């Protein structure tokens, strides 16, 4: 019974090792893609040519608001 137990432990460690190799190869491919994106040259240069906003006051005159008059009966 202990032989089977040890065999299962060895098999599990080999399976986990194989998964680690698979994950590491996928990680290196993903790292290459990220590196490619980070090294790309921008197509556009962003230049801030915005106009300055004039300072002033905001005045509300003759403004009204009301909810619709709904009669609720209990």
PQR file of N, CA, C, O and H, with PARSE charges and radii, in Angstrom:
ATOM      1  N   UNK A   1       0.812  -1.185   0.000 -0.4000 1.5000
ATOM      2  CA  UNK A   1       0.000   0.000   0.000 -0.0000 2.0000
ATOM      3  C   UNK A   1       0.861   1.257   0.000  0.5500 1.7000
ATOM      4  O   UNK A   1       0.524   2.245  -0.652 -0.5500 1.4000
ATOM      5  N   UNK A   2       1.976   1.220   0.732 -0.4000 1.5000
ATOM      6  CA  UNK A   2       2.841   2.397   0.777 -0.0000 2.0000
ATOM      7  C   UNK A   2       3.543   2.607  -0.567  0.5500 1.7000
ATOM      8  O   UNK A   2       3.864   3.737  -0.937 -0.5500 1.4000
ATOM      9  H   UNK A   2       2.251   0.417   1.262  0.4000 1.0000
ATOM     10  N   UNK A   3       3.782   1.502  -1.300 -0.4000 1.5000
ATOM     11  CA  UNK A   3       4.399   1.629  -2.617 -0.0000 2.0000
ATOM     12  C   UNK A   3       3.513   2.450  -3.546  0.5500 1.7000
ATOM     13  O   UNK A   3       4.002   3.321  -4.265 -0.5500 1.4000
ATOM     14  H   UNK A   3       3.521   0.585  -1.000  0.4000 1.0000
ATOM     15  N   UNK A   4       2.224   2.176  -3.533 -0.4000 1.5000
ATOM     16  CA  UNK A   4       1.282   2.916  -4.372 -0.0000 2.0000
ATOM     17  C   UNK A   4       1.241   4.376  -3.936  0.5500 1.7000
ATOM     18  O   UNK A   4       1.165   5.281  -4.767 -0.5500 1.4000
ATOM     19  H   UNK A   4       1.827   1.468  -2.950  0.4000 1.0000
ATOM     20  N   UNK A   5       1.290   4.590  -2.658 -0.4000 1.5000
ATOM     21  CA  UNK A   5       1.279   5.954  -2.132 -0.0000 2.0000
ATOM     22  C   UNK A   5       2.514   6.721  -2.593  0.5500 1.7000
ATOM     23  O   UNK A   5       2.403   7.870  -3.021 -0.5500 1.4000
ATOM     24  H   UNK A   5       1.352   3.855  -1.983  0.4000 1.0000
ATOM     25  N   UNK A   6       3.669   6.108  -2.512 -0.4000 1.5000
ATOM     26  CA  UNK A   6       4.901   6.759  -2.975 -0.0000 2.0000
ATOM     27  C   UNK A   6       4.874   6.968  -4.491  0.5500 1.7000
ATOM     28  O   UNK A   6       5.334   7.994  -4.992 -0.5500 1.4000
ATOM     29  H   UNK A   6       3.759   5.175  -2.165  0.4000 1.0000
ATOM     30  N   UNK A   7       4.337   5.995  -5.206 -0.4000 1.5000
ATOM     31  CA  UNK A   7       4.235   6.107  -6.652 -0.0000 2.0000
ATOM     32  C   UNK A   7       3.325   7.277  -7.047  0.5500 1.7000
ATOM     33  O   UNK A   7       3.629   8.018  -7.982 -0.5500 1.4000
ATOM     34  H   UNK A   7       3.964   5.161  -4.799  0.4000 1.0000
ATOM     35  N   UNK A   8       2.227   7.432  -6.341 -0.4000 1.5000
ATOM     36  CA  UNK A   8       1.318   8.551  -6.610 -0.0000 2.0000
ATOM     37  C   UNK A   8       2.012   9.872  -6.308  0.5500 1.7000
ATOM     38  O   UNK A   8       1.842  10.840  -7.049 -0.5500 1.4000
ATOM     39  H   UNK A   8       1.980   6.830  -5.582  0.4000 1.0000
ATOM     40  N   UNK A   9       2.789   9.927  -5.236 -0.4000 1.5000
ATOM     41  CA  UNK A   9       3.503  11.159  -4.892 -0.0000 2.0000
ATOM     42  C   UNK A   9       4.510  11.517  -5.976  0.5500 1.7000
ATOM     43  O   UNK A   9       4.629  12.686  -6.344 -0.5500 1.4000
ATOM     44  H   UNK A   9       2.927   9.140  -4.634  0.4000 1.0000
ATOM     45  N   UNK A  10       5.236  10.528  -6.492 -0.4000 1.5000
ATOM     46  CA  UNK A  10       6.212  10.780  -7.551 -0.0000 2.0000
ATOM     47  C   UNK A  10       5.502  11.207  -8.830  0.5500 1.7000
ATOM     48  O   UNK A  10       5.947  12.131  -9.511 -0.5500 1.4000
ATOM     49  H   UNK A  10       5.139   9.579  -6.192  0.4000 1.0000
ATOM     50  N   UNK A  11       4.404  10.537  -9.157 -0.4000 1.5000
ATOM     51  CA  UNK A  11       3.652  10.883 -10.365 -0.0000 2.0000
ATOM     52  C   UNK A  11       3.095  12.309 -10.281  0.5500 1.7000
ATOM     53  O   UNK A  11       3.127  13.048 -11.265 -0.5500 1.4000
ATOM     54  H   UNK A  11       4.043   9.787  -8.603  0.4000 1.0000
ATOM     55  N   UNK A  12       2.592  12.687  -9.122 -0.4000 1.5000
ATOM     56  CA  UNK A  12       2.048  14.037  -8.961 -0.0000 2.0000
ATOM     57  C   UNK A  12       3.147  15.081  -9.104  0.5500 1.7000
ATOM     58  O   UNK A  12       2.930  16.129  -9.712 -0.5500 1.4000
ATOM     59  H   UNK A  12       2.566  12.087  -8.322  0.4000 1.0000
ATOM     60  N   UNK A  13       4.320  14.806  -8.551 -0.4000 1.5000
ATOM     61  CA  UNK A  13       5.409  15.773  -8.680 -0.0000 2.0000
ATOM     62  C   UNK A  13       5.851  15.899 -10.138  0.5500 1.7000
ATOM     63  O   UNK A  13       6.181  16.997 -10.587 -0.5500 1.4000
ATOM     64  H   UNK A  13       4.496  13.955  -8.057  0.4000 1.0000
ATOM     65  N   UNK A  14       5.861  14.794 -10.879 -0.4000 1.5000
ATOM     66  CA  UNK A  14       6.197  14.857 -12.301 -0.0000 2.0000
ATOM     67  C   UNK A  14       5.133  15.621 -13.089  0.5500 1.7000
ATOM     68  O   UNK A  14       5.464  16.381 -13.999 -0.5500 1.4000
ATOM     69  H   UNK A  14       5.593  13.903 -10.514  0.4000 1.0000
ATOM     70  N   UNK A  15       3.872  15.425 -12.748 -0.4000 1.5000
ATOM     71  CA  UNK A  15       2.799  16.146 -13.430 -0.0000 2.0000
ATOM     72  C   UNK A  15       2.884  17.644 -13.150  0.5500 1.7000
ATOM     73  O   UNK A  15       2.705  18.461 -14.053 -0.5500 1.4000
ATOM     74  H   UNK A  15       3.603  14.808 -12.009  0.4000 1.0000
ATOM     75  N   UNK A  16       3.152  17.993 -11.914 -0.4000 1.5000
ATOM     76  CA  UNK A  16       3.274  19.411 -11.562 -0.0000 2.0000
ATOM     77  C   UNK A  16       4.488  20.021 -12.251  0.5500 1.7000
ATOM     78  O   UNK A  16       4.434  21.162 -12.710 -0.5500 1.4000
ATOM     79  H   UNK A  16       3.297  17.329 -11.180  0.4000 1.0000
ATOM     80  N   UNK A  17       5.585  19.266 -12.325 -0.4000 1.5000
ATOM     81  CA  UNK A  17       6.767  19.754 -13.043 -0.0000 2.0000
ATOM     82  C   UNK A  17       6.470  19.992 -14.517  0.5500 1.7000
ATOM     83  O   UNK A  17       6.916  20.987 -15.089 -0.5500 1.4000
ATOM     84  H   UNK A  17       5.628  18.339 -11.952  0.4000 1.0000
ATOM     85  N   UNK A  18       5.723  19.086 -15.133 -0.4000 1.5000
ATOM     86  CA  UNK A  18       5.336  19.265 -16.530 -0.0000 2.0000
ATOM     87  C   UNK A  18       4.449  20.481 -16.725  0.5500 1.7000
ATOM     88  O   UNK A  18       4.588  21.213 -17.705 -0.5500 1.4000
ATOM     89  H   UNK A  18       5.361  18.278 -14.669  0.4000 1.0000
ATOM     90  N   UNK A  19       3.536  20.691 -15.785 -0.4000 1.5000
ATOM     91  CA  UNK A  19       2.680  21.876 -15.880 -0.0000 2.0000
ATOM     92  C   UNK A  19       3.497  23.151 -15.730  0.5500 1.7000
ATOM     93  O   UNK A  19       3.223  24.149 -16.397 -0.5500 1.4000
ATOM     94  H   UNK A  19       3.424  20.096 -14.989  0.4000 1.0000
ATOM     95  N   UNK A  20       4.492  23.121 -14.861 -0.4000 1.5000
ATOM     96  CA  UNK A  20       5.340  24.304 -14.677 -0.0000 2.0000
ATOM     97  C   UNK A  20       6.114  24.626 -15.954  0.5500 1.7000
ATOM     98  O   UNK A  20       6.269  25.794 -16.309 -0.5500 1.4000
ATOM     99  H   UNK A  20       4.714  22.311 -14.319  0.4000 1.0000
ATOM    100  N   UNK A  21       6.597  23.595 -16.643 -0.4000 1.5000
ATOM    101  CA  UNK A  21       7.300  23.817 -17.909 -0.0000 2.0000
ATOM    102  C   UNK A  21       6.344  24.416 -18.932  0.5500 1.7000
ATOM    103  O   UNK A  21       6.705  25.342 -19.659 -0.5500 1.4000
ATOM    104  H   UNK A  21       6.471  22.646 -16.354  0.4000 1.0000
ATOM    105  N   UNK A  22       5.132  23.891 -18.986 -0.4000 1.5000
ATOM    106  CA  UNK A  22       4.130  24.409 -19.917 -0.0000 2.0000
ATOM    107  C   UNK A  22       3.782  25.860 -19.593  0.5500 1.7000
ATOM    108  O   UNK A  22       3.703  26.694 -20.495 -0.5500 1.4000
ATOM    109  H   UNK A  22       4.838  23.139 -18.395  0.4000 1.0000
ATOM    110  N   UNK A  23       3.574  26.165 -18.318 -0.4000 1.5000
ATOM    111  CA  UNK A  23       3.225  27.531 -17.920 -0.0000 2.0000
ATOM    112  C   UNK A  23       4.373  28.495 -18.176  0.5500 1.7000
ATOM    113  O   UNK A  23       4.154  29.637 -18.578 -0.5500 1.4000
ATOM    114  H   UNK A  23       3.638  25.487 -17.585  0.4000 1.0000
ATOM    115  N   UNK A  24       5.605  28.030 -17.942 -0.4000 1.5000
ATOM    116  CA  UNK A  24       6.735  28.937 -18.150 -0.0000 2.0000
ATOM    117  C   UNK A  24       6.927  29.245 -19.630  0.5500 1.7000
ATOM    118  O   UNK A  24       7.276  30.372 -19.982 -0.5500 1.4000
ATOM    119  H   UNK A  24       5.783  27.102 -17.615  0.4000 1.0000
ATOM    120  N   UNK A  25       6.706  28.267 -20.502 -0.4000 1.5000
ATOM    121  CA  UNK A  25       6.835  28.550 -21.933 -0.0000 2.0000
ATOM    122  C   UNK A  25       5.748  29.517 -22.385  0.5500 1.7000
ATOM    123  O   UNK A  25       6.017  30.401 -23.199 -0.5500 1.4000
ATOM    124  H   UNK A  25       6.422  27.352 -20.216  0.4000 1.0000
ATOM    125  N   UNK A  26       4.532  29.371 -21.877 -0.4000 1.5000
ATOM    126  CA  UNK A  26       3.464  30.315 -22.203 -0.0000 2.0000
ATOM    127  C   UNK A  26       3.774  31.694 -21.648  0.5500 1.7000
ATOM    128  O   UNK A  26       3.456  32.702 -22.279 -0.5500 1.4000
ATOM    129  H   UNK A  26       4.314  28.653 -21.216  0.4000 1.0000
ATOM    130  N   UNK A  27       4.388  31.750 -20.478 -0.4000 1.5000
ATOM    131  CA  UNK A  27       4.727  33.042 -19.878 -0.0000 2.0000
ATOM    132  C   UNK A  27       5.784  33.764 -20.704  0.5500 1.7000
ATOM    133  O   UNK A  27       5.706  34.981 -20.871 -0.5500 1.4000
ATOM    134  H   UNK A  27       4.645  30.931 -19.965  0.4000 1.0000
ATOM    135  N   UNK A  28       6.768  33.038 -21.222 -0.4000 1.5000
ATOM    136  CA  UNK A  28       7.803  33.676 -22.041 -0.0000 2.0000
ATOM    137  C   UNK A  28       7.228  34.205 -23.360  0.5500 1.7000
ATOM    138  O   UNK A  28       7.646  35.258 -23.842 -0.5500 1.4000
ATOM    139  H   UNK A  28       6.831  32.049 -21.086  0.4000 1.0000
ATOM    140  N   UNK A  29       6.277  33.478 -23.939 -0.4000 1.5000
ATOM    141  CA  UNK A  29       5.631  33.964 -25.158 -0.0000 2.0000
ATOM    142  C   UNK A  29       4.843  35.234 -24.853  0.5500 1.7000
ATOM    143  O   UNK A  29       4.889  36.195 -25.621 -0.5500 1.4000
ATOM    144  H   UNK A  29       5.939  32.622 -23.547  0.4000 1.0000
ATOM    145  N   UNK A  30       4.125  35.240 -23.742 -0.4000 1.5000
ATOM    146  CA  UNK A  30       3.367  36.434 -23.356 -0.0000 2.0000
ATOM    147  C   UNK A  30       4.294  37.595 -23.058  0.5500 1.7000
ATOM    148  O   UNK A  30       3.983  38.737 -23.395 -0.5500 1.4000
ATOM    149  H   UNK A  30       4.088  34.460 -23.118  0.4000 1.0000
ATOM    150  N   UNK A  31       5.418  37.323 -22.436 -0.4000 1.5000
ATOM    151  CA  UNK A  31       6.390  38.373 -22.146 -0.0000 2.0000
ATOM    152  C   UNK A  31       6.920  38.987 -23.435  0.5500 1.7000
ATOM    153  O   UNK A  31       7.126  40.199 -23.507 -0.5500 1.4000
ATOM    154  H   UNK A  31       5.671  36.395 -22.162  0.4000 1.0000
ATOM    155  N   UNK A  32       7.143  38.160 -24.451 -0.4000 1.5000
ATOM    156  CA  UNK A  32       7.579  38.681 -25.747 -0.0000 2.0000
ATOM    157  C   UNK A  32       6.538  39.591 -26.372  0.5500 1.7000
ATOM    158  O   UNK A  32       6.882  40.612 -26.967 -0.5500 1.4000
ATOM    159  H   UNK A  32       6.976  37.175 -24.392  0.4000 1.0000
ATOM    160  N   UNK A  33       5.258  39.227 -26.241 -0.4000 1.5000
ATOM    161  CA  UNK A  33       4.192  40.074 -26.779 -0.0000 2.0000
ATOM    162  C   UNK A  33       4.122  41.404 -26.041  0.5500 1.7000
ATOM    163  O   UNK A  33       3.966  42.456 -26.660 -0.5500 1.4000
ATOM    164  H   UNK A  33       4.979  38.397 -25.757  0.4000 1.0000
ATOM    165  N   UNK A  34       4.238  41.354 -24.722 -0.4000 1.5000
ATOM    166  CA  UNK A  34       4.204  42.591 -23.934 -0.0000 2.0000
ATOM    167  C   UNK A  34       5.384  43.475 -24.292  0.5500 1.7000
ATOM    168  O   UNK A  34       5.235  44.690 -24.421 -0.5500 1.4000
ATOM    169  H   UNK A  34       4.365  40.499 -24.219  0.4000 1.0000
ATOM    170  N   UNK A  35       6.558  42.873 -24.454 -0.4000 1.5000
ATOM    171  CA  UNK A  35       7.749  43.636 -24.830 -0.0000 2.0000
ATOM    172  C   UNK A  35       7.564  44.287 -26.193  0.5500 1.7000
ATOM    173  O   UNK A  35       7.979  45.428 -26.397 -0.5500 1.4000
ATOM    174  H   UNK A  35       6.679  41.886 -24.349  0.4000 1.0000
ATOM    175  N   UNK A  36       6.944  43.571 -27.127 -0.4000 1.5000
ATOM    176  CA  UNK A  36       6.698  44.122 -28.460 -0.0000 2.0000
ATOM    177  C   UNK A  36       5.763  45.326 -28.396  0.5500 1.7000
ATOM    178  O   UNK A  36       5.984  46.321 -29.087 -0.5500 1.4000
ATOM    179  H   UNK A  36       6.606  42.644 -26.961  0.4000 1.0000
ATOM    180  N   UNK A  37       4.735  45.241 -27.582 -0.4000 1.5000
ATOM    181  CA  UNK A  37       3.807  46.367 -27.443 -0.0000 2.0000
ATOM    182  C   UNK A  37       4.496  47.557 -26.793  0.5500 1.7000
ATOM    183  O   UNK A  37       4.291  48.698 -27.208 -0.5500 1.4000
ATOM    184  H   UNK A  37       4.556  44.433 -27.022  0.4000 1.0000
ATOM    185  N   UNK A  38       5.305  47.300 -25.783 -0.4000 1.5000
ATOM    186  CA  UNK A  38       5.967  48.395 -25.075 -0.0000 2.0000
ATOM    187  C   UNK A  38       7.012  49.094 -25.939  0.5500 1.7000
ATOM    188  O   UNK A  38       7.301  50.270 -25.716 -0.5500 1.4000
ATOM    189  H   UNK A  38       5.471  46.373 -25.446  0.4000 1.0000
ATOM    190  N   UNK A  39       7.582  48.399 -26.918 -0.4000 1.5000
ATOM    191  CA  UNK A  39       8.633  48.984 -27.748 -0.0000 2.0000
ATOM    192  C   UNK A  39       8.112  49.625 -29.031  0.5500 1.7000
ATOM    193  O   UNK A  39       8.906  50.148 -29.813 -0.5500 1.4000
ATOM    194  H   UNK A  39       7.347  47.445 -27.100  0.4000 1.0000
ATOM    195  N   UNK A  40       6.807  49.601 -29.269 -0.4000 1.5000
ATOM    196  CA  UNK A  40       6.274  50.208 -30.487 -0.0000 2.0000
ATOM    197  C   UNK A  40       6.385  51.724 -30.420  0.5500 1.7000
ATOM    198  O   UNK A  40       6.311  52.328 -29.349 -0.5500 1.4000
ATOM    199  H   UNK A  40       6.161  49.177 -28.634  0.4000 1.0000
ATOM    200  N   UNK A  41       6.565  52.318 -31.588 -0.4000 1.5000
ATOM    201  CA  UNK A  41       6.672  53.770 -31.684 -0.0000 2.0000
ATOM    202  C   UNK A  41       5.266  54.328 -31.881  0.5500 1.7000
ATOM    203  O   UNK A  41       4.468  53.776 -32.639 -0.5500 1.4000
ATOM    204  H   UNK A  41       6.625  51.827 -32.458  0.4000 1.0000
ATOM    205  N   UNK A  42       4.978  55.419 -31.194 -0.4000 1.5000
ATOM    206  CA  UNK A  42       3.657  56.021 -31.306 -0.0000 2.0000
ATOM    207  C   UNK A  42       3.442  56.602 -32.693  0.5500 1.7000
ATOM    208  O   UNK A  42       4.366  57.143 -33.300 -0.5500 1.4000
ATOM    209  H   UNK A  42       5.626  55.867 -30.579  0.4000 1.0000
ATOM    210  N   UNK A  43       2.225  56.488 -33.186 -0.4000 1.5000
ATOM    211  CA  UNK A  43       1.876  57.058 -34.482 -0.0000 2.0000
ATOM    212  C   UNK A  43       1.621  58.557 -34.383  0.5500 1.7000
ATOM    213  O   UNK A  43       1.866  59.298 -35.335 -0.5500 1.4000
ATOM    214  H   UNK A  43       1.474  56.048 -32.693  0.4000 1.0000
ATOM    215  N   UNK A  44       1.136  58.992 -33.247 -0.4000 1.5000
ATOM    216  CA  UNK A  44       0.777  60.396 -33.069 -0.0000 2.0000
ATOM    217  C   UNK A  44       1.522  60.971 -31.875  0.5500 1.7000
ATOM    218  O   UNK A  44       1.763  60.284 -30.883 -0.5500 1.4000
ATOM    219  H   UNK A  44       0.937  58.390 -32.474  0.4000 1.0000
ATOM    220  N   UNK A  45       1.876  62.226 -31.989 -0.4000 1.5000
ATOM    221  CA  UNK A  45       2.425  62.937 -30.845 -0.0000 2.0000
ATOM    222  C   UNK A  45       1.314  63.795 -30.271  0.5500 1.7000
ATOM    223  O   UNK A  45       0.651  64.531 -31.003 -0.5500 1.4000
ATOM    224  H   UNK A  45       1.680  62.784 -32.795  0.4000 1.0000
ATOM    225  N   UNK A  46       1.113  63.707 -28.997 -0.4000 1.5000
ATOM    226  CA  UNK A  46       0.047  64.454 -28.352 -0.0000 2.0000
ATOM    227  C   UNK A  46       0.579  65.809 -27.917  0.5500 1.7000
ATOM    228  O   UNK A  46       1.457  65.914 -27.060 -0.5500 1.4000
ATOM    229  H   UNK A  46       1.651  63.109 -28.403  0.4000 1.0000
ATOM    230  N   UNK A  47       0.019  66.845 -28.536 -0.4000 1.5000
ATOM    231  CA  UNK A  47       0.420  68.211 -28.228 -0.0000 2.0000
ATOM    232  C   UNK A  47      -0.796  68.916 -27.649  0.5500 1.7000
ATOM    233  O   UNK A  47      -1.890  68.850 -28.209 -0.5500 1.4000
ATOM    234  H   UNK A  47      -0.693  66.760 -29.232  0.4000 1.0000
ATOM    235  N   UNK A  48      -0.600  69.575 -26.547 -0.4000 1.5000
ATOM    236  CA  UNK A  48      -1.700  70.279 -25.903 -0.0000 2.0000
ATOM    237  C   UNK A  48      -1.819  71.678 -26.484  0.5500 1.7000
ATOM    238  O   UNK A  48      -1.041  72.570 -26.145 -0.5500 1.4000
ATOM    239  H   UNK A  48       0.289  69.628 -26.092  0.4000 1.0000
ATOM    240  N   UNK A  49      -2.793  71.862 -27.357 -0.4000 1.5000
ATOM    241  CA  UNK A  49      -3.040  73.168 -27.953 -0.0000 2.0000
ATOM    242  C   UNK A  49      -4.418  73.673 -27.545  0.5500 1.7000
ATOM    243  O   UNK A  49      -5.135  74.261 -28.355 -0.5500 1.4000
ATOM    244  H   UNK A  49      -3.425  71.138 -27.632  0.4000 1.0000
ATOM    245  N   UNK A  50      -4.774  73.447 -26.326 -0.4000 1.5000
ATOM    246  CA  UNK A  50      -6.105  73.847 -25.883 -0.0000 2.0000
ATOM    247  C   UNK A  50      -6.150  75.336 -25.573  0.5500 1.7000
ATOM    248  O   UNK A  50      -5.156  75.945 -25.179 -0.5500 1.4000
ATOM    249  H   UNK A  50      -4.191  72.969 -25.668  0.4000 1.0000
ATOM    250  N   UNK A  51      -7.333  75.896 -25.765 -0.4000 1.5000
ATOM    251  CA  UNK A  51      -7.521  77.308 -25.482 -0.0000 2.0000
ATOM    252  C   UNK A  51      -7.709  77.497 -23.984  0.5500 1.7000
ATOM    253  O   UNK A  51      -8.202  76.616 -23.280 -0.5500 1.4000
ATOM    254  H   UNK A  51      -8.140  75.400 -26.085  0.4000 1.0000
ATOM    255  N   UNK A  52      -7.306  78.656 -23.526 -0.4000 1.5000
ATOM    256  CA  UNK A  52      -7.516  78.949 -22.115 -0.0000 2.0000
ATOM    257  C   UNK A  52      -8.970  79.337 -21.906  0.5500 1.7000
ATOM    258  O   UNK A  52      -9.566  80.024 -22.736 -0.5500 1.4000
ATOM    259  H   UNK A  52      -6.905  79.372 -24.098  0.4000 1.0000
ATOM    260  N   UNK A  53      -9.520  78.902 -20.820 -0.4000 1.5000
ATOM    261  CA  UNK A  53     -10.917  79.178 -20.511 -0.0000 2.0000
ATOM    262  C   UNK A  53     -11.001  80.512 -19.788  0.5500 1.7000
ATOM    263  O   UNK A  53     -10.303  80.746 -18.801 -0.5500 1.4000
ATOM    264  H   UNK A  53      -9.036  78.344 -20.146  0.4000 1.0000
ATOM    265  N   UNK A  54     -11.854  81.370 -20.288 -0.4000 1.5000
ATOM    266  CA  UNK A  54     -12.024  82.685 -19.662 -0.0000 2.0000
ATOM    267  C   UNK A  54     -12.735  82.513 -18.329  0.5500 1.7000
ATOM    268  O   UNK A  54     -13.644  81.693 -18.197 -0.5500 1.4000
ATOM    269  H   UNK A  54     -12.421  81.180 -21.090  0.4000 1.0000
ATOM    270  N   UNK A  55     -12.321  83.277 -17.365 -0.4000 1.5000
ATOM    271  CA  UNK A  55     -12.967  83.210 -16.062 -0.0000 2.0000
ATOM    272  C   UNK A  55     -14.229  84.049 -16.085  0.5500 1.7000
ATOM    273  O   UNK A  55     -14.305  85.040 -16.810 -0.5500 1.4000
ATOM    274  H   UNK A  55     -11.582  83.943 -17.472  0.4000 1.0000
ATOM    275  N   UNK A  56     -15.195  83.670 -15.318 -0.4000 1.5000
ATOM    276  CA  UNK A  56     -16.442  84.415 -15.269 -0.0000 2.0000
ATOM    277  C   UNK A  56     -17.413  83.759 -14.313  0.5500 1.7000
ATOM    278  O   UNK A  56     -17.099  82.763 -13.660 -0.5500 1.4000
ATOM    279  H   UNK A  56     -15.134  82.864 -14.729  0.4000 1.0000
ATOM    280  N   UNK A  57     -18.591  84.332 -14.244 -0.4000 1.5000
ATOM    281  CA  UNK A  57     -19.628  83.827 -13.357 -0.0000 2.0000
ATOM    282  C   UNK A  57     -20.718  83.156 -14.178  0.5500 1.7000
ATOM    283  O   UNK A  57     -20.989  83.541 -15.316 -0.5500 1.4000
ATOM    284  H   UNK A  57     -18.846  85.141 -14.775  0.4000 1.0000
ATOM    285  N   UNK A  58     -21.329  82.156 -13.586 -0.4000 1.5000
ATOM    286  CA  UNK A  58     -22.472  81.499 -14.199 -0.0000 2.0000
ATOM    287  C   UNK A  58     -23.709  81.993 -13.473  0.5500 1.7000
ATOM    288  O   UNK A  58     -23.805  81.882 -12.251 -0.5500 1.4000
ATOM    289  H   UNK A  58     -21.109  81.843 -12.662  0.4000 1.0000
ATOM    290  N   UNK A  59     -24.650  82.535 -14.219 -0.4000 1.5000
ATOM    291  CA  UNK A  59     -25.855  83.110 -13.621 -0.0000 2.0000
ATOM    292  C   UNK A  59     -27.066  82.398 -14.194  0.5500 1.7000
ATOM    293  O   UNK A  59     -27.205  82.273 -15.410 -0.5500 1.4000
ATOM    294  H   UNK A  59     -24.573  82.625 -15.212  0.4000 1.0000
ATOM    295  N   UNK A  60     -27.949  81.927 -13.304 -0.4000 1.5000
ATOM    296  CA  UNK A  60     -29.209  81.319 -13.712 -0.0000 2.0000
ATOM    297  C   UNK A  60     -30.317  82.335 -13.472  0.5500 1.7000
ATOM    298  O   UNK A  60     -30.574  82.722 -12.332 -0.5500 1.4000
ATOM    299  H   UNK A  60     -27.836  82.029 -12.316  0.4000 1.0000
ATOM    300  N   UNK A  61     -30.962  82.761 -14.530 -0.4000 1.5000
ATOM    301  CA  UNK A  61     -32.078  83.696 -14.410 -0.0000 2.0000
ATOM    302  C   UNK A  61     -33.315  83.064 -15.023  0.5500 1.7000
ATOM    303  O   UNK A  61     -33.253  82.435 -16.079 -0.5500 1.4000
ATOM    304  H   UNK A  61     -30.753  82.447 -15.456  0.4000 1.0000
ATOM    305  N   UNK A  62     -34.429  83.238 -14.349 -0.4000 1.5000
ATOM    306  CA  UNK A  62     -35.719  82.711 -14.809 -0.0000 2.0000
ATOM    307  C   UNK A  62     -35.654  81.212 -15.081  0.5500 1.7000
ATOM    308  O   UNK A  62     -36.107  80.743 -16.125 -0.5500 1.4000
ATOM    309  H   UNK A  62     -34.480  83.748 -13.491  0.4000 1.0000
ATOM    310  N   UNK A  63     -35.098  80.479 -14.154 -0.4000 1.5000
ATOM    311  CA  UNK A  63     -34.996  79.027 -14.255 -0.0000 2.0000
ATOM    312  C   UNK A  63     -35.917  78.427 -13.212  0.5500 1.7000
ATOM    313  O   UNK A  63     -35.894  78.829 -12.049 -0.5500 1.4000
ATOM    314  H   UNK A  63     -34.729  80.860 -13.306  0.4000 1.0000
ATOM    315  N   UNK A  64     -36.722  77.469 -13.624 -0.4000 1.5000
ATOM    316  CA  UNK A  64     -37.614  76.817 -12.660 -0.0000 2.0000
ATOM    317  C   UNK A  64     -37.623  75.314 -12.920  0.5500 1.7000
ATOM    318  O   UNK A  64     -37.307  74.847 -14.014 -0.5500 1.4000
ATOM    319  H   UNK A  64     -36.741  77.141 -14.569  0.4000 1.0000
ATOM    320  N   UNK A  65     -37.993  74.579 -11.886 -0.4000 1.5000
ATOM    321  CA  UNK A  65     -38.055  73.125 -11.976 -0.0000 2.0000
ATOM    322  C   UNK A  65     -39.168  72.649 -11.067  0.5500 1.7000
ATOM    323  O   UNK A  65     -39.331  73.154  -9.956 -0.5500 1.4000
ATOM    324  H   UNK A  65     -38.250  74.958 -10.997  0.4000 1.0000
ATOM    325  N   UNK A  66     -39.927  71.684 -11.533 -0.4000 1.5000
ATOM    326  CA  UNK A  66     -40.986  71.107 -10.707 -0.0000 2.0000
ATOM    327  C   UNK A  66     -41.224  69.675 -11.146  0.5500 1.7000
ATOM    328  O   UNK A  66     -41.098  69.338 -12.324 -0.5500 1.4000
ATOM    329  H   UNK A  66     -39.794  71.274 -12.435  0.4000 1.0000
ATOM    330  N   UNK A  67     -41.570  68.837 -10.176 -0.4000 1.5000
ATOM    331  CA  UNK A  67     -41.955  67.474 -10.487 -0.0000 2.0000
ATOM    332  C   UNK A  67     -43.396  67.474 -10.982  0.5500 1.7000
ATOM    333  O   UNK A  67     -44.165  68.389 -10.687 -0.5500 1.4000
ATOM    334  H   UNK A  67     -41.672  69.110  -9.220  0.4000 1.0000
ATOM    335  N   UNK A  68     -43.748  66.457 -11.722 -0.4000 1.5000
ATOM    336  CA  UNK A  68     -45.133  66.346 -12.187 -0.0000 2.0000
ATOM    337  C   UNK A  68     -46.041  66.137 -10.982  0.5500 1.7000
ATOM    338  O   UNK A  68     -45.694  65.416 -10.047 -0.5500 1.4000
ATOM    339  H   UNK A  68     -43.124  65.713 -11.962  0.4000 1.0000
ATOM    340  N   UNK A  69     -47.186  66.764 -11.013 -0.4000 1.5000
ATOM    341  CA  UNK A  69     -48.125  66.658  -9.890 -0.0000 2.0000
ATOM    342  C   UNK A  69     -48.932  65.380 -10.050  0.5500 1.7000
ATOM    343  O   UNK A  69     -49.843  65.298 -10.873 -0.5500 1.4000
ATOM    344  H   UNK A  69     -47.469  67.350 -11.773  0.4000 1.0000
ATOM    345  N   UNK A  70     -48.582  64.397  -9.252 -0.4000 1.5000
ATOM    346  CA  UNK A  70     -49.277  63.116  -9.274 -0.0000 2.0000
ATOM    347  C   UNK A  70     -49.962  62.954  -7.932  0.5500 1.7000
ATOM    348  O   UNK A  70     -49.319  63.055  -6.887 -0.5500 1.4000
ATOM    349  H   UNK A  70     -47.842  64.464  -8.583  0.4000 1.0000
ATOM    350  N   UNK A  71     -51.248  62.705  -7.953 -0.4000 1.5000
ATOM    351  CA  UNK A  71     -52.006  62.526  -6.720 -0.0000 2.0000
ATOM    352  C   UNK A  71     -52.018  61.046  -6.372  0.5500 1.7000
ATOM    353  O   UNK A  71     -52.561  60.228  -7.115 -0.5500 1.4000
ATOM    354  H   UNK A  71     -51.770  62.623  -8.801  0.4000 1.0000
ATOM    355  N   UNK A  72     -51.425  60.714  -5.258 -0.4000 1.5000
ATOM    356  CA  UNK A  72     -51.391  59.330  -4.799 -0.0000 2.0000
ATOM    357  C   UNK A  72     -52.439  59.152  -3.722  0.5500 1.7000
ATOM    358  O   UNK A  72     -52.511  59.936  -2.776 -0.5500 1.4000
ATOM    359  H   UNK A  72     -50.984  61.379  -4.654  0.4000 1.0000
ATOM    360  N   UNK A  73     -53.234  58.141  -3.865 -0.4000 1.5000
ATOM    361  CA  UNK A  73     -54.240  57.857  -2.841 -0.0000 2.0000
ATOM    362  C   UNK A  73     -53.799  56.637  -2.061  0.5500 1.7000
ATOM    363  O   UNK A  73     -53.388  55.636  -2.647 -0.5500 1.4000
ATOM    364  H   UNK A  73     -53.175  57.504  -4.634  0.4000 1.0000
ATOM    365  N   UNK A  74     -53.881  56.715  -0.744 -0.4000 1.5000
ATOM    366  CA  UNK A  74     -53.456  55.567   0.076 -0.0000 2.0000
ATOM    367  C   UNK A  74     -54.428  54.412   0.035  0.5500 1.7000
ATOM    368  O   UNK A  74     -54.197  53.387   0.675 -0.5500 1.4000
ATOM    369  H   UNK A  74     -54.214  57.529  -0.268  0.4000 1.0000
TER
END
